[in-house]
Amino acid sequence: MSIPTPEPVGNHTSLWGEGPIWHRDHLLYVDIEGQKIVRFDPATNQEKIWDVGERVGTVVVREAGGIIFAGELGISLLDEATGGITRLADPEADNRGNRFNDGKCDPAGRFWAGTMPLGERKPVASLYCMEADHSVSKKFANVTVSNGLVWTRDTQTMYYIDTPRRNVLAFDFDVNTGTITNERVALNTSPYSGNPDGMTIDADDRLWIAFCHGSAVRCFDSQTWKMEAEVLLPCEEVTACAFGGENLQDLFISTGQKKNETAPLAGRLFVTPSGVTGVKSFTFAG
C-alpha cells in the first residue's frame, strides 16, 4: 500500500500535539504541553483554539453538546461557545503525580481514558472508563504510559497500547457491559523504530499506529499482523492519527516537538490521502 507524503495543514504549531478525532466536518486535537484544545476546519484551513489551563491528554465530543476532555485535573466538559469548564470526575484526585493521557469513546458511548506519571516512568497509572451517568471505574492497572485505544467493527475486540511495553494488547470486549477480558499481546512492535503511541482503525480493522521517536505511522493487518504501509513524517515525534475528510479517507497525523527541536515542521498537524476508509469516531453518551 503506497501512501503519499503527508503535508502540513492549519497554522498552529503544537508543543506536543495529540489525540486527533474527526467529528462531522472538522478535526479536534490537543496540544498537551500548550494546554490547548484545537478545532481545525479543513474547508478554511483555520483553527479555533481553547486554552484550558492544564495539560490535556485527550478530547472527545459529547452527544448532547460540548467537548469532553481529560487532563491533569481529571475529566471535564468544555462549553465550545463560552469556553466554560465543568469538572465531571477525577479518579486520581489524590495523586497529582499522574495526569490523563490518551482516550476515546467506545461503540456504546462510554469514555475511556488512561493516565501516566509526570515524573519517572513507572507502572503506577491506570485505564479508566466513564459511563454516561459520569460514574468512573478502573479497567486496567499497572500502566506506565496509557495510549492508543480502538475497537473492531464487530465490537468484540479492544486494542490498547501502554507505550513502554512496545506491545499492542488485545482484550475481548463486551459492548453491553464495557467489560474487558482475556488480555493478550496482539502485536510486538519492538522490530520497528520508535515507540507505539496513538492509533486508529480503518473499515477493514487494520490498525494505524503512530510511532513516537520513529518518524512514522505504520499500518498493520489485524489478521496477519503484517505491516501493510508506512507513512514517513519529517519529524521524529509522531504522536497519533485519525481518519477524516468527507469520506473518512484522509489520514490526519499529530506531531510534537522534542527538546532542542531542529525539524522545522515538528508540532504541526499533517494530512495525506490514505487510500482506505476509516470509521466514524464515537461520541460520549452522557
N, C-alpha and C positions, 0 to 999 in steps of 0.2 A: 504494500500500500504506500503510495507516494503522496506526501503532503507538501504543499507549497510553503516557502519560508514565511513565518509569521511577520506581520507588520505592526508597528506600534499604532495605537489609536488613542483618542482623547488627549487631554492636556496635563492631567495630574501625574506627577511622579511620586510614588509612594516610598516611604522609608521601608515599609515591609507590607506589600500588597498580599492579600489572601482571600480565600473563600468566595470566588465569583459564583453567582447563580443568575440565571435568566428568568425574568418574570414578564410575561406579555410582550412588551416591545422594548425593554431596557435591561441592562445588566446592573446588578448590585454587587459590590465587593467591599472589603475593608482594607484600611491602611492601619495595621496593628500599632506600630510604633508612632505613627502620626495621630493616633487616637481619632480616626475618622471613619465614617461610612460614606461610600461614594456610589452615586447612581449615574451610570453612563448611558447616554442616548445615542445610538449609532446613527440615527437619522440626522442629527445636528453635530455630532462629534463633540458634544459638550457634556459637562458633568454638573450635578448638584451635590454638594458636599456638606455633611453634618459633622461638627466637632462634638464628640460625645464625652470628652473629658476623662477617658480611661482607655487603656489598651483594650481593643475589641477584637475578639478572635474569629467571630463568625456572625452571619446575618441570614435571616430567612424572612419570608413575607407572611404576615398574618392574614388569614382568610377574611376576617371581619374588618380589616384595615390596619395599617401601621406596619412597622418593621420590628421583628423580634431580633435582639442581638444578645450575645453572651461575651462577657469580658472579665475585667478584674473584679468587678463588683457584683458578679452573678449574672442572672438572666433578666433582661429589661425589655420594655416596649418603647419604641420611638414613634412619636407623632410626626409624620412627614411634613405636615403643614406648619406646625408651630415649633418643632424641634424639641418639644417637651418630652421628658423621660419618666416612665413609670417603672419602678422596681417590682419584679414579679416573684423571683425566687433566688436564693443564694445558698446552695447546698454546702458550700465550703466557706461560710462566713467566718468560721473560727480559724481559717488558715489563709492568711494573706500572702503566704509564700507561694501559693499557686494562683493561676489565672485560667480562665477558659480559653480554649484554642478552637479547633475546627468543629463543625457540626452541620447537621442537615435535618430536614423533616422526613419521616418515613411515609410510606404509602397511606397510612391511616391518619396522618396529620399530627403525629407526636413529634416533638422537637428533641433531637439527640445532640448532645454536645459534650466534649471531654475537656479535661484540664491538663495542665503541665506545670512543673515547678519553674519559678522565675530564676532560681539560682542553680545550684549543682543538679545535673540531670540524674535523678534517682526515681525509682518506681513508686512514687508517692501520690500519683494522680489517679483519676478515675473517669469512666464514661458514664454519663447520666442521661436520663430520659424524662422530659416534662410532658405530662398528659394535658389534655385540653382544659382540665379543671385547675391547672397550674401545680398540681402535686408532682413532686420530683422523686425519682428512685435511682439508686446506683445500680448500674447494669454490669459493670466490669471494672475490677480493681487492679492494683499493681501496675498501673500505666505510667509511662515516663513522659512521652510527648504525644498526646492524643491527636490524631489527624484524620485522614480521609474516611468517608462513610458512603456506601452506596447499597442499593437493594436491587436484586434481579427483577425482571419484569413479571415473573410469576410470584413475586414477593416471598419466596421460600428461603432465600439466602441473603444474608447481610455480609458484606465485606468491610473490613476495618483495618486501619493502619495505626500502629503505635510505632512511630518512626524509628527509634533506636533498635528495635528488633530486626529491622530491614526485611520484615515479612508482611505479606498481606494475609490477615486472618479471615477465615470464613466461619459463620455461625448459621445453624438452622434458625429460621425466623418465623415466629407465629404472628401474623399480621393482626389477628384478633386481640391478642393479649400483649403484644410487644415483648414476648419472652424470647431470649436467645439461648441456644443450647448447642452442644456438640462442637465446641471450639476446635479448630484445626488450622494448620498452615496451608493456605491455598497456593501461595507463590513466594519463593525465596528470591528477593531482589539483589542479593549480595553480588552476583556476577555483573551487575550494571553499575556504572559510575553514579555517584550521588546517593542520597537517601530518599526513600519514598515519602511523599508529603500529601498534598491534597489529591483527590481523584474524582473522576466522574465515570459514567457508564453510558454506553450507547444502546440503540434499539435492539442490537444483537447480543447484548450482555458482554461486550468487550469492555475491559477496564482501561481507562486512560489515566495514567499516573504521572503526576509532576515529580521530578527528581531534583530536590533541593541540593545545591552544591554540584549538580550534574548537568546543568545547561540544557535540559531536555524534558519533554513529555513523551512517554512511551506507552504504546497501546498493546494490550495482551488479550489473546483469545482465552476466555474463561473455561473452555473445554480442554484445550491442549496446553495452555499457558505459554504458547509460542508468542514471541514478540512480533506483532504484525506491522508496526510502524514506529518510527522515531522522529519526533519533531524537535529540531535543534533551535535554541534561542541564543541571542548574542550577549547573554549574561549568565552567571553561574546560578544565582538564587531563583530557581523556577519553583513556584510555591503551590499552585493549584490551577485547575482548569474547569471549564463548563461549556456545554453546548448552548448556542443561542442563535439569534437571527430568525428570520421569518419561518424557515423550515427546520430550525434546530440543526443546521448543518455547518454552522461556523463554530470553530473552537476558539474560545476566549481563554487567555492564559495570563495569570497574575505573576508578578516577579517582585523581588525585594533587593535591597542594597546591603552588601556585606560591609564590614568595617574597612575603611580606606578604599572605598569602591572606585574603580577606574573605568568600568564599562559605561559609556555614555547613556545607554538606554535602560540600565538597571532601574528597577522600580516602576517601569511603565507597564501598562496593560497592552497585550498583543492579541491579534486575531488572525486566523487563517482558515480558508475553506478546508473542511476535513474529509470530504468525500463519503461521509457516513451520516446517519441521522441520530441525533441524541434523543433523550426523553425529557418530558416536562419536569421541572422541579416541583416538589410537593410543598404545599403551604401549611402553616400551623393552624390547627382547627380550633384553638381556644381563644 
